[in-house]
Amino acid sequence: MQQSSRTSVRVEWSAVATAPAQSPGGDVLGYSLYVTDPTTGHSWVAFNGTALGLRDQLSTTVAGLATGKAYSFGVAAHAFNGEGAS
């Protein structure tokens, strides 16, 4: 498992826990991790567990970041009915 470095960061998140009555779209199919550079406003998908078939993965390492720069991260869960808010 790769840890954080000067140009990468390890990001972990918790699984969404919902009762079937609260989740009419069904179980979580995976998660997406979004990264935003607040200086430029540029955002990108750093990880898409749904597309990769990794429905239970709750962490990833984001590489290629600039040293000394602040980034913001958001995670969204995917279900049959689409993506939740990040």
Protein Blocks (a to p, Z undefined) as FASTA:
>chain_A
ZZddfkbccdddddddddfklmmnbpafbdcdddddfknopacdfbdfklnopakbcbdc
dehiaehiacddddddddfkbccdZZ
